[in-house]
Amino acid sequence: DVQLQASGGGLVEVGGSLRLSCAASGFTFDNYVIAWFRQAPGKEKEAVSQIDINGGKTYYRDSVKGRFFISRDNPKNTMYLQMNNVKPEDTAVYYCVRIPDLWGQGTLVTVSS
């Protein structure tokens, strides 16, 4: 099956760190740009970060720049999001997305203050 499987979410304290993983299967992973989106309670989905096919170009929304770091391991068909110095406003369900057309199930990140 063609799918993306996100994992690594959980409860973390303000200022702590967490690493999310996204495992891809059923398609040629290194043919696609991959991204992380998130949806906070009561809010619209928003793009968090994106990485190009070879990992050479990345995008971050302003609110996570300098705190979050995206990477990918093409031989392992896996993408990561290292989240550092987390804030309460980072609380959301995080989704990995194959641009433009495939969403994985989300993983919940809860930041406690």
Summary of the structure (lengths in Angstrom):
residues: 113
radius of gyration: 13.1
end to end distance: 39.2
largest distance: 40.3
contacts: 335
relative contact order: 0.33
helix: 11%
strand: 54%
